[in-house]
Amino acid sequence: MSNIENNLQKELPKYKLIGGIYFPKNTLDEIARIICTAYNTNQKLKFYLGDTETGRDWCEEYETIGTIGRSTGPIKIPLLIRTSRSNGGSALMTDSIVKIVDFKSKMVLYKHPKYVAPTVEIVPSDTPEYTHNTIVNGKLHGRHKSLRSAQICKSKIA
């Protein structure tokens, strides 16, 4: 047995195969089915990542919106593809998803039973170099040079 075959035999038990895509064993089947449907229909989704025990949202701003692709190689995992012009994307952390929303219709496709949405506020800045701050769950999240920048940040999180 070659090293590649040997490594494949070691890695396969960590995954389950649904719809031609490999998911970590602890990914919920419901989430896997939504991702497979999105892959087959080129549906654009927004993913909210967080603690799957508590349902608490991590407030990720980046690499949360896109269509689904698959990696190359024998274990094809889901990738989040930013735009149709993108060449590849990042691995989707399917075992950390707490909410999925259809990007176009804004319809919630999945929400963790204990999902905790973040509280996001825009307040005047505490420093002269910035005009506004974003406060997430009572803590400073970011400083912004314009109200528009703070609003964009808020829309990415909420």
Secondary structure, 3 states (H helix, E strand, C coil): CCHHHHHHHHHHHHEEEECCEEEECCCCHHHHHHHHHHHHHCCCEEEEEECCCCCEECCCCCCCEEEEEECCCCCCCEEEECCCCCCCCEECCHHHEEEEEECCCCCEEEECCCCECCCEEEEECCCCCCCEEEEECCEEEEEECCHHHHHHHHHHHC
